[in-house]
Amino acid sequence: MKDIQLGGMISTVVTPFDARDEVDLDLLRGEVKYLLDQGVTAICACGSTGEGQTLSLEESVAICEVVVDEVAGRVPVIGGVIQNSTAQAKRYSLALKKAGVDALQVTPVHYVFAPSPEETVAHYREIGEAADLPIVLYNVVPWALVPVDTIEMLRDVPQVVAVKQSGGDIHLLADLLHRLRDRFTVLAALDDLHYPAFVMGAHGALAAIPTVTPRLSVELWDAVQAGDHAKALELHERILTVWRAIDAPNLPATLKAALELLGRFPGLPRRPFAPATETERERIRTALRAANLID
């Protein structure tokens, strides 16, 4: 298994789609280049921000191959797996390993039916043994959050090296840090709460907001590590302003609208999502101005 460091400010990357609803790999390269220039510590493709739940195996492989090629070893590349069975998660994981990713981000099973703690552990163990890559448990699905007691049962699955705590639950993040920070890298995906998460001792963040505000997010991480809380709070407020404007059920559309307004080229969201409305774009434009990111 690869030995990599997953900490600091890790950015997700969008998947650009064209008018035919197909992946635009050229636009993807541009986004990867931009994020690298902003100083992020790793890049995650095919996650929620990358609309990974919509991607076929072939699309996921093509995306990860491009990201791996563009990154060229400068930072770790994490490949997202959002599947609803062990068999499919293994299939995607093995394909992304062949595409060259350094680690995997794997959601728990999240359809109507709920696996037991023992079944969840077996799920990650089987994926880990098959792919033999570092795994980030992506704890994101509100109705399928993996509790701390179950995560503790994953101690003896060596491939599970990190937990990305999302789902809006800073209490679960606090418990994870309190009980398991010495065993797992704990990454915050609470886009509006990175400042308190870092103060509590999170090892970094892997989230959507640094896709939009990579430079500010990197500076926030650095400020907390340096103990400059006045600067950190100011950065938190600017980032929060942007997050509040894009946080919506159609996040793939609003986030890409923010990138467009910043002069970037993120492509379209995947259907059924339509591009952000003009009302939404004006709300986002106002927030970007307030955060001093556009004139």
CORMOWO-V630985 format. One record per backbone hydrogen bond with DSSP energy under -0.5 kcal/mol. NH is the residue of the N-H (numbers start at 1). CO is the residue of the C=O. If there is no record, write none. Layout:
nh=NH co=CO
nh=NH co=CO
This chain:
nh=4 co=2
nh=6 co=4
nh=7 co=5
nh=8 co=203
nh=10 co=8
nh=10 co=205
nh=11 co=42
nh=12 co=207
nh=13 co=44
nh=15 co=49
nh=16 co=14
nh=17 co=268
nh=18 co=22
nh=21 co=18
nh=24 co=16
nh=25 co=23
nh=28 co=24
nh=29 co=25
nh=30 co=26
nh=31 co=27
nh=32 co=28
nh=33 co=29
nh=34 co=30
nh=35 co=31
nh=36 co=32
nh=37 co=33
nh=38 co=34
nh=38 co=35
nh=39 co=36
nh=40 co=35
nh=41 co=9
nh=42 co=9
nh=43 co=76
nh=44 co=11
nh=45 co=43
nh=45 co=78
nh=51 co=48
nh=52 co=47
nh=54 co=51
nh=55 co=52
nh=60 co=56
nh=61 co=57
nh=62 co=58
nh=63 co=59
nh=64 co=60
nh=65 co=61
nh=66 co=62
nh=67 co=63
nh=68 co=64
nh=69 co=65
nh=70 co=66
nh=71 co=67
nh=72 co=68
nh=74 co=71
nh=76 co=41
nh=78 co=43
nh=79 co=103
nh=80 co=45
nh=81 co=105
nh=83 co=81
nh=89 co=85
nh=90 co=86
nh=91 co=87
nh=92 co=88
nh=93 co=89
nh=94 co=90
nh=95 co=91
nh=96 co=92
nh=97 co=93
nh=98 co=94
nh=99 co=95
nh=100 co=96
nh=100 co=97
nh=101 co=96
nh=102 co=77
nh=103 co=77
nh=104 co=134
nh=105 co=79
nh=106 co=104
nh=106 co=136
nh=107 co=81
nh=108 co=138
nh=115 co=113
nh=120 co=116
nh=121 co=117
nh=122 co=118
nh=123 co=119
nh=124 co=120
nh=125 co=121
nh=126 co=122
nh=127 co=123
nh=128 co=124
nh=129 co=125
nh=130 co=126
nh=131 co=127
nh=132 co=128
nh=134 co=102
nh=135 co=159
nh=136 co=104
nh=137 co=135
nh=137 co=162
nh=138 co=106
nh=138 co=136
nh=139 co=137
nh=139 co=164
nh=140 co=138
nh=142 co=140
nh=144 co=141
nh=145 co=142
nh=147 co=145
nh=151 co=147
nh=152 co=148
nh=153 co=149
nh=154 co=150
nh=154 co=151
nh=155 co=152
nh=156 co=153
nh=157 co=154
nh=158 co=156
nh=160 co=157
nh=161 co=135
nh=161 co=159
nh=162 co=135
nh=163 co=185
nh=164 co=137
nh=165 co=163
nh=165 co=187
nh=166 co=139
nh=166 co=164
nh=169 co=166
nh=170 co=168
nh=173 co=169
nh=174 co=170
nh=175 co=171
nh=176 co=172
nh=177 co=173
nh=178 co=174
nh=179 co=175
nh=180 co=176
nh=181 co=177
nh=183 co=180
nh=184 co=180
nh=185 co=161
nh=186 co=184
nh=187 co=163
nh=187 co=185
nh=188 co=204
nh=189 co=165
nh=191 co=189
nh=193 co=190
nh=197 co=193
nh=198 co=194
nh=199 co=195
nh=200 co=196
nh=201 co=197
nh=201 co=198
nh=202 co=197
nh=203 co=186
nh=204 co=186
nh=205 co=8
nh=206 co=188
nh=207 co=10
nh=211 co=208
nh=212 co=208
nh=212 co=209
nh=213 co=209
nh=217 co=213
nh=218 co=214
nh=219 co=215
nh=220 co=216
nh=221 co=217
nh=222 co=218
nh=223 co=219
nh=224 co=220
nh=225 co=221
nh=226 co=222
nh=227 co=223
nh=227 co=224
nh=228 co=223
nh=229 co=227
nh=232 co=228
nh=233 co=229
nh=234 co=230
nh=235 co=231
nh=236 co=232
nh=237 co=233
nh=238 co=234
nh=239 co=235
nh=240 co=236
nh=241 co=237
nh=242 co=238
nh=243 co=239
nh=244 co=240
nh=245 co=241
nh=246 co=242
nh=246 co=243
nh=247 co=243
nh=248 co=246
nh=251 co=248
nh=253 co=250
nh=254 co=250
nh=255 co=251
nh=256 co=252
nh=257 co=253
nh=258 co=254
nh=259 co=255
nh=260 co=256
nh=261 co=257
nh=262 co=258
nh=263 co=260
nh=264 co=259
nh=268 co=17
nh=273 co=270
nh=276 co=253
nh=281 co=277
nh=282 co=278
nh=283 co=279
nh=284 co=280
nh=285 co=281
nh=286 co=282
nh=287 co=283
nh=288 co=284
nh=289 co=285
nh=290 co=286
nh=291 co=287
nh=292 co=289
nh=293 co=288
nh=294 co=288
